[in-house]
Amino acid sequence: QVQLVESGGDLVQPGGSLRLSCEAFGFTLDYYSIAWFRQAPGKEREGVSCISSRDGSTYYTDSVKGRFTISRDNAKKTVYLQMNSLKPEDTAVYYCDADGIYHYWGQGTQVTVSS
C-alpha cells in the first residue's frame, strides 16, 4: 500500500525538542520533494519546511528558522523534522507531503507544547 506515515508527535514542555519522522511505504522518496505542514486548531494549514529532491536544498518559514531542521535519508525512505526550542505556538497537527510524479499526504501527528 502506497502511503506516507508521520510519527514522533508528543506532548512536550516549552523549550523542549521533538523529532518527527515521515516514512514512505510502497514508493521511494528519491525523486520527491518533501514538505512539512502544520495546522493548529482554528487556523489555516501553513507550510513549515521543505527539502528538495534535486539538491537537498531546504526552506523554512520565518517562525521556525534557527529552531527546526529538515533532513532526509533516502535509503530509509524517511524525512525528519528536528524541532528544538519548542514554543506553545508550535502546537499543531504536523503533516508531511511528497511531491513528485504523484502527490502523497500523510495522516498527521499531533505536537502539543505546553507546561
C-alpha positions as CSV (number, residue, x, y, z in Angstrom):
1,Q,0.0,0.0,0.0
2,V,1.4,3.4,-1.0
3,Q,1.3,5.9,1.9
4,L,3.2,8.4,4.0
5,V,3.2,7.8,7.7
6,E,4.2,10.5,10.2
7,S,5.3,9.8,13.7
8,G,7.1,11.4,16.7
9,G,4.4,13.8,17.8
10,D,4.0,14.1,21.6
11,L,3.3,16.4,24.5
12,V,6.4,18.4,25.4
13,Q,7.2,21.4,27.6
14,P,8.2,24.8,26.2
15,G,11.9,24.8,25.3
16,G,11.8,21.0,24.7
17,S,12.6,19.1,21.5
18,L,11.0,16.5,19.3
19,R,12.0,14.7,16.1
20,L,9.2,14.0,13.6
21,S,9.6,11.3,11.0
22,C,7.8,10.9,7.7
23,E,8.3,7.4,6.2
24,A,7.3,6.3,2.8
25,F,5.7,2.9,2.2
26,G,5.2,1.5,-1.3
27,F,7.4,4.0,-3.1
28,T,10.9,5.6,-2.9
29,L,11.5,9.2,-1.8
30,D,14.5,9.8,-4.1
31,Y,12.5,11.8,-6.7
32,Y,10.1,13.5,-4.4
33,S,10.5,16.9,-2.7
34,I,9.1,16.6,0.8
35,A,7.4,19.4,2.8
36,W,6.1,19.6,6.3
37,F,2.9,21.5,7.0
38,R,1.1,22.1,10.2
39,Q,-2.4,23.1,11.2
40,A,-3.4,24.5,14.6
41,P,-7.0,24.5,15.9
42,G,-9.0,27.2,14.2
43,K,-6.1,28.2,11.9
44,E,-5.3,27.5,8.2
45,R,-2.7,24.9,7.3
46,E,0.8,26.5,6.9
47,G,4.0,25.4,5.3
48,V,6.8,24.8,7.8
49,S,9.7,23.4,5.9
50,C,10.6,21.6,2.8
51,I,13.6,19.8,1.2
52,S,14.3,19.4,-2.4
53,S,14.7,16.1,-4.2
54,R,17.2,17.6,-6.7
55,D,19.9,19.1,-4.5
56,G,18.7,18.8,-0.9
57,S,18.2,22.5,-0.6
58,T,15.9,23.5,2.3
59,Y,13.3,26.1,3.1
60,Y,11.9,27.2,6.5
61,T,9.1,29.6,7.3
62,D,10.4,32.5,9.4
63,S,8.8,31.4,12.6
64,V,10.9,28.2,12.8
65,K,14.2,29.4,11.4
66,G,17.1,28.5,13.6
67,R,14.9,26.1,15.7
68,F,13.8,23.4,13.2
69,T,15.9,21.3,10.8
70,I,14.7,19.2,8.0
71,S,16.7,16.3,6.7
72,R,16.2,13.2,4.5
73,D,17.6,9.7,4.4
74,N,16.5,8.2,1.1
75,A,17.9,4.8,1.9
76,K,15.5,4.6,4.9
77,K,12.7,6.3,2.8
78,T,12.3,8.8,5.7
79,V,12.4,12.6,6.1
80,Y,12.9,14.1,9.6
81,L,11.9,17.3,11.2
82,Q,14.1,18.1,14.2
83,M,12.3,20.6,16.3
84,N,14.2,22.4,19.1
85,S,13.3,25.3,21.5
86,L,9.6,24.5,21.0
87,K,7.1,27.1,21.8
88,P,3.3,26.8,22.7
89,E,2.6,28.4,19.3
90,D,4.2,25.3,17.6
91,T,1.2,23.3,18.8
92,A,-0.5,21.8,15.8
93,V,-1.0,18.6,13.8
94,Y,2.0,18.2,11.6
95,Y,1.7,16.6,8.1
96,C,4.2,15.6,5.5
97,D,3.7,15.9,1.8
98,A,5.6,14.2,-1.0
99,D,5.5,16.0,-4.3
100,G,6.9,14.3,-7.4
101,I,5.3,12.2,-10.2
102,Y,2.5,11.7,-7.8
103,H,1.4,13.6,-4.7
104,Y,1.0,11.9,-1.3
105,W,-0.1,13.2,2.1
106,G,0.3,11.6,5.5
107,Q,-2.3,11.4,8.2
108,G,-0.6,13.8,10.6
109,T,1.0,13.6,14.0
110,Q,0.0,15.8,17.0
111,V,2.5,18.1,18.6
112,T,1.5,19.8,21.8
113,V,3.8,22.2,23.5
114,S,2.5,23.1,27.0
115,S,3.6,23.3,30.6
